């Protein structure tokens, strides 16, 4: 093949690989498409990718294409593999028939059949060797030469990038599954607690209140101090019943749709003031329009932000603003507490959030919203929740 033709063929291989990277999601299919593309300029009858497991000190032979079969995952001890030399040195290795015979003579048992020629290059991600891309021939000792090293190295860069991208996607999917599971478990527990509060706790408190009132009637009027004590108990029980009912409503998904977002937020503010003795106000912009299926997620984001504010910032005042600005739905939860710590604010910016923040973000992403945490200039924190799309 002339140099010009070879150059054109190599560019065509690169183009096919780039197209495959952008169009194929399945890693096994992608690797074999790369093998097929490479076959037009290099013999890939026997080719494999070996990845190194640093923790187990073990080589995993992955995406292995052979004359007889295609093995997806096989494992071999690093001590018996020539491949380990490439991984250890981080440099290409070309072994002729004579080199291989010398190794076999030293009782270095090959992984599989004896090769006539072997060529391997390191797979690197951000300067770190993670494995090897290798080709070999069982029949032709002149199938490859040292001149093939630059070509194989450039292909290895594409494969390393594909492996890195796929691993990131898998990590992201696994993370998303984890948060989805946490949210689903949370919803299930909320429903159970809501039903238990409504069906068991509230009637129980009402029963105690009724018993207290009946008992109070048996006390002679002269026992003023005792009667006053019973009156205080009755008042406390009345407050407890009201708070329990409000709590059960907040835990009921149907309540969000029936009463609408404004009403459930008014009830949230009332509960916060009654339970935590923190002034909580709602500003509602009537131009704010939201679909019913998004109300529940937004409510729990706001509720979590309010409770986090009380727990960590200990504010005197909290303001929930629900508005539309420049046709963008926006929610602000502002407080005058001690404010989010610089460390947490930095973690929020660097995507190193805790589980609570990540679940809030997961909820927001499910309804196409974004969320951010900002430390106010004077004091306090602002949590900003805004839609990514226009209504």
C-alpha positions as CSV (number, residue, x, y, z in Angstrom):
1,X,0.0,0.0,0.0
2,X,1.4,3.4,-1.0
3,X,1.9,6.0,1.7
4,X,-0.9,8.3,0.4
5,X,-3.3,5.3,0.3
6,X,-2.2,4.2,3.8
7,X,-2.7,7.7,5.1
8,X,-6.2,7.9,3.6
9,X,-7.1,4.5,5.0
10,X,-5.9,5.5,8.5
11,X,-7.9,8.7,8.4
12,X,-11.0,6.6,7.4
13,X,-10.4,4.3,10.4
14,X,-10.3,7.3,12.7
15,X,-13.5,8.7,11.2
16,X,-15.3,5.4,11.6
17,X,-14.1,5.2,15.3
18,X,-15.3,8.7,16.0
19,X,-18.7,7.9,14.5
20,X,-18.9,4.7,16.5
21,X,-18.1,6.6,19.7
22,X,-21.0,9.0,19.1
23,X,-23.6,6.5,18.0
24,X,-23.0,3.3,19.9
25,X,-23.8,3.0,23.6
26,X,-23.0,-0.7,24.2
27,X,-19.3,-1.0,25.1
28,X,-18.9,-4.5,23.7
29,X,-20.4,-3.5,20.4
30,X,-18.3,-0.4,20.3
31,X,-15.1,-2.2,20.8
32,X,-15.8,-4.8,18.1
33,X,-16.7,-2.0,15.7
34,X,-13.3,-0.5,16.4
35,X,-11.7,-3.9,15.8
36,X,-13.6,-4.2,12.5
37,X,-12.5,-0.7,11.4
38,X,-8.9,-1.4,12.4
39,X,-8.9,-4.6,10.4
40,X,-8.8,-2.7,7.1
41,X,-5.2,-1.5,7.9
42,X,-4.0,-4.0,10.5
43,X,-4.7,-7.7,11.1
44,X,-7.1,-8.0,14.0
45,X,-7.7,-11.7,13.8
46,X,-6.5,-12.0,17.4
47,X,-6.8,-8.8,19.4
48,X,-7.7,-8.1,23.0
49,X,-8.0,-5.4,25.7
50,X,-6.6,-6.2,29.1
51,X,-7.5,-4.0,32.0
52,X,-5.5,-4.0,35.2
53,X,-7.3,-4.2,38.6
54,X,-4.9,-2.4,40.9
55,X,-6.6,-3.5,44.1
56,X,-6.5,-7.2,43.3
57,X,-3.3,-7.1,41.3
58,X,-5.0,-8.9,38.5
59,X,-5.4,-8.5,34.8
60,X,-8.8,-8.8,33.3
61,X,-8.9,-9.8,29.6
62,X,-11.8,-7.9,28.3
63,X,-13.2,-7.7,24.8
64,X,-11.0,-10.6,23.6
65,X,-11.3,-11.5,19.9
66,X,-9.7,-14.8,18.8
67,X,-9.7,-17.1,15.8
68,X,-11.9,-19.6,17.6
69,X,-14.2,-17.4,19.7
70,X,-14.9,-14.0,21.3
71,X,-14.5,-13.9,25.0
72,X,-16.0,-11.0,26.8
73,X,-14.3,-11.3,30.2
74,X,-11.6,-13.7,31.3
75,X,-9.0,-13.4,34.1
76,X,-5.4,-14.4,34.3
77,X,-2.7,-14.0,37.0
78,X,-0.4,-11.0,36.2
79,X,2.6,-13.2,36.8
80,X,1.9,-15.4,33.8
81,X,1.0,-12.6,31.3
82,X,3.4,-10.8,28.9
83,X,0.7,-8.1,29.0
84,X,1.7,-7.1,32.5
85,X,5.1,-5.8,31.2
86,X,3.3,-3.2,29.1
87,X,1.1,-2.2,32.0
88,X,4.0,-2.0,34.4
89,X,6.3,0.0,32.1
90,X,3.6,2.1,30.5
91,X,5.5,1.6,27.2
92,X,4.8,-0.4,23.9
93,X,6.2,-3.9,23.6
94,X,7.0,-5.7,20.4
95,X,8.0,-9.3,20.6
96,X,9.3,-11.3,17.6
97,X,9.0,-15.0,17.1
98,X,12.6,-15.4,18.5
99,X,11.7,-13.2,21.6
100,X,8.6,-15.3,22.3
101,X,10.4,-18.6,21.9
102,X,13.0,-17.3,24.4
103,X,10.2,-16.5,26.9
104,X,8.5,-19.9,26.4
105,X,11.9,-21.6,26.9
106,X,12.1,-19.9,30.4
107,X,8.8,-21.7,31.2
108,X,6.8,-18.5,31.0
109,X,3.5,-20.1,30.0
110,X,1.5,-18.0,27.6
111,X,-2.2,-17.1,28.2
112,X,-3.7,-19.3,25.4
113,X,-1.9,-20.5,22.3
114,X,1.8,-19.8,21.5
115,X,2.1,-16.7,19.4
116,X,4.5,-16.1,16.5
117,X,4.5,-12.4,17.0
118,X,3.0,-10.1,19.7
119,X,2.5,-6.3,19.8
120,X,1.0,-4.4,22.7
121,X,0.6,-0.7,23.7
122,X,-0.6,0.8,27.0
123,X,-4.1,2.2,27.5
124,X,-3.8,5.5,29.4
125,X,-6.3,7.8,31.0
126,X,-4.9,11.1,32.2
127,X,-1.4,9.7,32.2
128,X,-2.3,6.6,34.2
129,X,-1.9,3.2,32.6
130,X,-5.1,1.2,33.0
131,X,-4.5,-1.7,30.7
132,X,-3.2,-2.9,27.3
133,X,-4.4,-3.1,23.7
134,X,-2.6,-6.0,22.0
135,X,-2.6,-7.9,18.7
136,X,-0.9,-11.2,18.0
137,X,-0.6,-13.9,15.3
138,X,-0.4,-17.6,15.8
139,X,0.7,-18.3,12.3
140,X,2.5,-15.4,10.6
141,X,5.7,-14.2,12.4
142,X,5.9,-11.1,10.1
143,X,2.2,-10.0,10.6
144,X,3.3,-7.0,12.6
145,X,6.4,-4.8,13.0
146,X,7.6,-1.9,15.2
147,X,6.3,0.4,12.5
148,X,2.7,-0.5,13.6
149,X,3.3,0.9,17.1
150,X,2.3,4.5,16.4
151,X,-0.9,3.4,14.7
152,X,-1.9,1.1,17.6
153,X,-1.0,3.8,20.1
154,X,-3.4,6.2,18.5
155,X,-6.2,3.6,18.4
156,X,-5.5,2.9,22.1
157,X,-6.2,6.6,22.9
158,X,-9.7,6.3,21.4
159,X,-10.4,3.1,23.2
160,X,-9.1,4.5,26.6
161,X,-11.4,7.5,26.1
162,X,-14.3,5.2,25.3
163,X,-13.7,3.1,28.4
164,X,-13.4,6.2,30.5
165,X,-16.6,7.7,29.2
166,X,-18.5,4.5,29.6
167,X,-17.3,4.1,33.2
168,X,-18.4,7.6,34.0
169,X,-21.8,6.9,32.5
170,X,-22.1,3.7,34.5
171,X,-21.1,5.6,37.7
172,X,-23.7,8.3,36.9
173,X,-26.4,5.7,36.3
174,X,-25.5,3.9,39.5
175,X,-25.6,7.1,41.4
176,X,-29.0,8.0,39.9
177,X,-30.3,4.6,40.8
178,X,-29.2,5.1,44.4
179,X,-30.9,8.5,44.8
180,X,-34.0,7.2,43.0
181,X,-34.2,4.3,45.4
182,X,-33.6,6.7,48.4
183,X,-36.4,8.9,47.1
184,X,-38.8,6.0,46.5
185,X,-38.1,4.6,50.0
186,X,-38.6,8.0,51.5
187,X,-42.0,8.4,49.7
188,X,-43.1,5.0,50.9
189,X,-42.1,5.8,54.5
190,X,-43.8,9.2,54.3
191,X,-47.1,7.6,53.2
192,X,-46.9,5.1,56.0
193,X,-46.1,7.7,58.6
194,X,-48.9,10.0,57.2
195,X,-51.5,7.2,57.5
196,X,-50.3,6.2,61.0
197,X,-50.5,9.9,62.2
198,X,-53.9,10.4,60.7
199,X,-55.5,7.0,61.5
200,X,-53.8,6.2,64.8
201,X,-52.0,9.1,66.5
202,X,-54.8,11.8,65.9
203,X,-57.6,9.5,67.3
204,X,-55.4,8.5,70.2
205,X,-54.7,12.2,71.1
206,X,-58.5,13.0,70.7
207,X,-59.3,10.1,73.0
208,X,-56.8,11.4,75.6
209,X,-58.3,14.9,75.3
210,X,-61.8,13.5,75.8
211,X,-60.7,11.5,78.8
212,X,-59.0,14.6,80.2
213,X,-62.2,16.7,79.8
214,X,-64.3,14.0,81.4
215,X,-61.9,13.7,84.3
216,X,-61.9,17.4,84.8
217,X,-65.6,17.5,85.3
218,X,-65.2,15.2,88.3
219,X,-62.9,17.7,90.1
220,X,-64.6,20.0,92.7
221,X,-64.5,23.7,91.8
222,X,-62.5,24.4,94.9
223,X,-59.4,22.7,93.4
224,X,-58.5,25.7,91.3
225,X,-54.9,24.8,90.7
226,X,-55.7,21.3,89.6
227,X,-58.4,22.5,87.2
228,X,-56.0,25.0,85.7
229,X,-53.5,22.2,85.2
230,X,-56.1,20.1,83.4
231,X,-57.0,23.2,81.2
232,X,-53.3,23.5,80.2
233,X,-53.1,19.8,79.3
234,X,-56.3,20.2,77.2
235,X,-54.8,23.2,75.3
236,X,-51.5,21.3,74.7
237,X,-53.5,18.3,73.4
238,X,-55.5,20.6,71.1
239,X,-52.2,22.0,69.7
240,X,-50.8,18.5,69.3
241,X,-53.9,17.4,67.4
242,X,-53.7,20.4,65.0
243,X,-50.0,19.8,64.4
244,X,-50.6,16.1,63.8
245,X,-53.3,16.8,61.3
246,X,-51.1,19.3,59.5
247,X,-48.2,16.8,59.5
248,X,-50.4,14.0,58.0
249,X,-51.5,16.4,55.3
250,X,-48.0,17.3,54.4
251,X,-47.1,13.6,54.1
252,X,-50.0,12.8,51.8
253,X,-49.3,13.1,48.0
254,X,-53.0,13.5,47.2
255,X,-53.1,16.6,49.4
256,X,-50.8,18.5,47.1
257,X,-53.0,18.0,44.0
258,X,-56.3,18.6,45.9
259,X,-55.3,21.8,47.6
260,X,-52.7,23.2,45.2
261,X,-49.1,24.3,45.9
262,X,-50.0,27.7,47.4
263,X,-52.2,26.1,50.1
264,X,-49.7,23.4,51.1
265,X,-47.0,26.0,51.4
266,X,-49.2,28.2,53.6
267,X,-49.7,25.1,55.8
268,X,-46.0,24.4,55.9
269,X,-45.4,28.0,57.1
270,X,-48.0,27.6,59.8
271,X,-46.5,24.3,60.9
272,X,-43.0,25.8,61.1
273,X,-44.2,28.7,63.2
274,X,-46.2,26.5,65.6
275,X,-43.6,23.8,66.0
276,X,-40.3,25.7,65.7
277,X,-41.4,29.1,66.8
278,X,-39.7,30.6,63.8
279,X,-41.4,33.3,61.7
280,X,-42.1,31.8,58.3
281,X,-43.8,33.8,55.5
282,X,-44.9,33.0,52.0
283,X,-44.8,35.4,49.0
284,X,-46.9,33.9,46.2
285,X,-46.9,35.4,42.6
286,X,-50.1,34.5,40.9
287,X,-48.3,34.4,37.5
288,X,-46.5,31.3,38.8
289,X,-47.9,28.3,37.0
290,X,-46.8,24.7,37.7
291,X,-48.1,21.3,36.6
292,X,-49.7,19.1,39.3
293,X,-47.2,16.3,38.8
294,X,-44.3,18.7,39.8
295,X,-45.9,20.1,43.0
296,X,-45.0,17.2,45.2
297,X,-41.3,17.3,44.3
298,X,-41.1,21.1,44.6
299,X,-42.8,20.9,48.0
300,X,-40.3,18.4,49.4
301,X,-37.4,20.5,48.1
302,X,-38.8,23.6,49.8
303,X,-39.6,21.6,53.0
304,X,-36.1,20.2,53.1
305,X,-34.6,23.7,52.6
306,X,-36.7,25.2,55.4
307,X,-35.9,22.4,57.8
308,X,-32.2,22.6,57.0
309,X,-32.3,26.3,57.6
310,X,-33.9,25.8,61.0
311,X,-31.5,22.9,61.9
312,X,-28.2,24.5,60.8
313,X,-28.9,28.3,60.7
314,X,-31.3,28.8,63.6
315,X,-32.9,31.8,61.9
316,X,-35.6,34.1,63.3
317,X,-37.2,34.6,59.9
318,X,-37.7,32.5,56.8
319,X,-39.2,33.8,53.6
320,X,-40.4,31.5,50.8
321,X,-40.9,33.4,47.5
322,X,-42.6,31.7,44.6
323,X,-42.6,33.9,41.5
324,X,-42.1,34.1,37.8
325,X,-39.3,36.3,36.5
326,X,-38.7,36.8,32.8
327,X,-41.0,33.9,32.1
328,X,-38.9,31.6,34.3
329,X,-40.4,29.9,37.3
330,X,-38.3,30.6,40.4
331,X,-38.5,29.8,44.1
332,X,-36.3,31.4,46.7
333,X,-36.0,30.2,50.3
334,X,-34.2,32.9,52.3
335,X,-33.3,33.1,56.0
336,X,-31.5,35.4,58.4
337,X,-29.7,32.6,60.3
338,X,-26.0,32.0,60.6
339,X,-25.7,31.1,56.9
340,X,-24.4,28.1,55.0
341,X,-20.8,27.4,56.0
342,X,-18.1,28.4,53.4
343,X,-17.1,24.7,53.3
344,X,-20.6,23.5,52.4
345,X,-21.0,26.4,49.9
346,X,-17.7,25.3,48.3
347,X,-18.9,21.6,48.3
348,X,-22.1,22.7,46.6
349,X,-20.2,24.5,43.9
350,X,-17.8,21.6,43.4
351,X,-20.5,18.9,43.3
352,X,-19.4,17.4,46.5
353,X,-22.7,17.7,48.3
354,X,-24.0,15.5,51.1
355,X,-26.8,13.0,50.7
356,X,-29.5,15.6,51.6
357,X,-28.4,18.1,49.0
358,X,-28.0,15.3,46.4
359,X,-31.5,14.1,46.9
360,X,-32.8,17.7,46.6
361,X,-30.9,17.9,43.3
362,X,-32.2,14.6,42.2
363,X,-35.8,15.8,42.8
364,X,-35.1,19.0,41.0
365,X,-33.7,17.2,37.9
366,X,-36.7,14.9,37.7
367,X,-38.9,17.9,37.0
368,X,-36.4,19.8,34.9
369,X,-35.4,22.3,37.7
370,X,-32.0,23.4,39.0
371,X,-31.0,24.2,42.5
372,X,-28.2,26.3,44.1
373,X,-27.1,27.4,47.6
374,X,-25.7,30.8,48.3
375,X,-24.4,32.4,51.5
376,X,-26.0,35.9,51.8
377,X,-23.7,39.0,52.0
378,X,-25.1,40.2,55.4
379,X,-26.3,37.0,57.0
380,X,-28.3,33.9,56.3
381,X,-28.6,31.6,53.2
382,X,-30.6,31.6,50.0
383,X,-31.7,28.4,48.3
384,X,-32.6,29.1,44.7
385,X,-34.8,26.7,42.8
386,X,-35.6,27.6,39.2
387,X,-37.0,25.9,36.1
388,X,-34.7,25.1,33.2
389,X,-37.4,25.5,30.6
390,X,-40.0,28.3,30.1
391,X,-43.6,27.5,31.0
